[in-house]
Amino acid sequence: MKKGSTHLFQGRTERFRFIKANQGIYPVAKMCKILGESVSSYYYWLKEPVGKRQQEHQELSLHVREVYEESKGCYGSPRVTVELQAKGFRVSRPRIARVMRKIGLKSIVRKKYRVQTTDSNHIHQVSENHLNRDFTADGLGEKWVSDLTYIKTGEGWVYLTAILDLANRKVVGWALSETMKAEDTSVAAFKMALKCYPIKKPLIFHSDRGVQYACSEFRKQLIGLPVTQSMSRKGDCWDNAPAESFFKTLKTEMVYHQEFKSKKEAKLAIFEFIEVWYNRKRRHSFTRIFEPSGL
């Protein structure tokens, strides 16, 4: 070995590995001197071969992978960062992004999503837009929004109706049906919401102008309840943006990545997504927390 051979090694770990591999050929002290390392550092490395920084990186990578796999690949670096910060890790989004790139993790979420709206060509009465794009709520059970979308299976289409509470953006009621009749869609979802979250104070129920919400079958469900029905302006999906956002999340994080052979398979997957993942574990952009007693 000649002095000045340091440039042959990219880092200290590689230099120490070279010394270890050749210590039966050359004196350790001489190799350390030529490679610009101290003998004490080398022997310390023998006891702790993984450096502190490298060890921290390996541990962080494990936690990043754990959060990523728990989200089924849906989380990118922003949500992974927030999740780790909530667990007590002092990390930044750029650092998590670097770690994810290094270990080959990338969100599976597709960016494109085409908004689907319900047909509003009917003769039923249309309610005023009382919500007026005010998507904030001081407590649970004050504002609910609802919408309907469809999902393809190998046995044909199924229709998903969902109701969300604007206070925490969680799904309070939902129904999966094979028809678009009100009894199977809006009415079924509302009954589920009412059973799980009884309405105890004035509530605004907002939806689009679809026949499922404007028909007498649905309006009968509101009789005797302190509910003010609200509807979006014609053809304006942004008046019901939170509900549209939920369906975007459902499709980009789950539906687009699966092929449902049967309607039963789709129902099981949707149940797991809503009840196990979305309502209980998923890190939402809207993070305000309310106690159950607020209902």
Buried (B, 14 or more C-beta within 10 A) or exposed (E): BEEEBEEEBEEBBEBBBBBBEEEEEEEBEEBBBBBEBEBEEBEEBEEEEEBEEEEEBEEBBEBBBBBBEBBBBBBBBBBBBBBBBEEEBEBEBEBBBEBBEEBEBEBBBEEEBEBEBBEBEEEBEBBEBBBEEEBEBEBBBBBBBBBBBEBEBEBEEBBBBBBBBBBBBBBBBBBBBEEBBBBBBBBBBBBBBBEEBEBEEEBBBBBBBBBBBBBEBBBEBBEEBEBBBBBBBEEBBEBBBBBBBBBBBBBBBBBBBEEBEEBEBBBEBBEEBBEEBBBEEBBBEEEEEBEEEBB
